[in-house]
Amino acid sequence: MQLSFTLMDEVDAHTIQTWHYEGQYAVYDVTADSEDHLSEMLDRRSPYYAVRDEQGELVGFFCFGTSALPYDSGQTGLYSESRTLAIGLGLRPDLTGKGLGLAFVNAGLIFAKDQFTPTSFHLFVLSFNKRAIRVYERAGFKHVYTFVQRNIHGENEFVEMYREA
């Protein structure tokens, strides 16, 4: 799968806001009711990238830096200590579960390494998402720790994963 990355624009951001994941994965829906989330998707300090296939179809997105964190870091930017880059991603709902995840993740890691030259990567995934965790492990990520985040939506258990760049 040959993928291309472009900075997120408003059209792609609105398209992603229409995506709907089934069942328990609906927690990953990016709803259109939040102007804050749209602003975050277009903020270049912690950028989102639209990902397209060979035919130019929007197949997913990656975000890098503080926009990939499941908590408010207090300051928008790319790196944490030691040039570790947080990554977040989403594959279009109709493409999930079809064996494309590893190629998608690896393409994003290669792009991020070339674009941002981090020393390492970390990501956060909801602990119930065993499918994604297996993909991340196959991409070389290791489990760092598990924590519970409490917010107005309830409690969510996250797994932090890490790998060298």
ABEGO torsion letter per residue (X at the ends): XBBBBBBBBAAAAAAAAABBBBEAAAAABBBAABAAAAAAAABAABBBBBBBBAAGBBAEBBBBEAAABABBAGBBEABBBGGBBBBBBBBBAAABGAGAAAAAAAAAAAAAAAAAGBABBBBBBBAABAAAAAAAAAAGBBBABBBBBBBAAEBBBBBBBBBBX
